[in-house]
Amino acid sequence: MKNRLEELRKQKGINQEELASALEVSRQTIGSLENGRYNPSIILAFKIARYFETDIESVFIYEEE
């Protein structure tokens, strides 16, 4: 699943470690999300959206195959 996580993180001026700390996940998880190697749980997706004060659809782009 594609996402705008890296773009949103950079707009906010924070690094992966800071975002990971705020979301209570590892920096590796953030890196994997940004690179599309990992899809978040629904709970993590909500946490991310709330952190960036937006909705899930503004962060994650779902495309049917």
C-alpha positions as CSV (number, residue, x, y, z in Angstrom):
1,M,0.0,0.0,0.0
2,K,1.3,3.4,-0.9
3,N,1.5,6.2,1.6
4,R,2.5,9.8,2.2
5,L,4.1,9.2,5.5
6,E,7.6,10.4,4.6
7,E,6.2,13.5,2.9
8,L,4.0,14.3,6.0
9,R,6.9,13.7,8.4
10,K,9.2,16.0,6.4
11,Q,6.6,18.7,6.3
12,K,6.4,18.5,10.1
13,G,10.2,18.7,10.3
14,I,10.8,15.6,12.3
15,N,13.0,12.6,11.7
16,Q,12.0,8.9,11.7
17,E,13.2,8.4,15.3
18,E,11.0,11.3,16.6
19,L,7.9,10.0,14.8
20,A,8.6,6.5,16.1
21,S,8.8,7.7,19.6
22,A,5.6,9.7,19.3
23,L,3.8,6.6,17.9
24,E,5.5,4.2,20.3
25,V,7.0,2.0,17.6
26,S,10.6,1.4,16.4
27,R,12.4,3.6,13.9
28,Q,12.6,0.5,11.7
29,T,8.8,0.3,11.6
30,I,8.6,3.9,10.3
31,G,11.3,3.1,7.7
32,S,9.4,0.0,6.6
33,L,6.2,1.9,6.4
34,E,7.7,4.7,4.3
35,N,9.3,2.2,1.9
36,G,6.1,0.2,1.5
37,R,7.5,-3.0,2.9
38,Y,5.0,-3.0,5.8
39,N,1.3,-2.2,6.1
40,P,0.2,-0.9,9.5
41,S,-2.4,-2.4,11.7
42,I,-5.6,-0.4,11.7
43,I,-4.7,0.9,15.2
44,L,-1.3,2.2,14.0
45,A,-2.9,3.7,10.9
46,F,-5.3,5.6,13.2
47,K,-2.5,6.8,15.5
48,I,-0.5,8.0,12.4
49,A,-3.5,9.9,11.1
50,R,-4.3,11.5,14.4
51,Y,-0.7,12.5,14.9
52,F,-0.8,14.3,11.6
53,E,-4.3,15.7,12.3
54,T,-5.8,14.2,9.2
55,D,-7.7,11.1,8.1
56,I,-6.3,7.7,7.2
57,E,-7.1,8.2,3.5
58,S,-4.9,11.3,3.5
59,V,-1.9,9.2,4.6
60,F,-2.5,5.8,3.0
61,I,-3.5,5.3,-0.6
62,Y,-5.3,2.0,-1.2
63,E,-5.3,0.8,-4.8
64,E,-7.1,-2.4,-5.7
65,E,-4.9,-4.7,-7.8
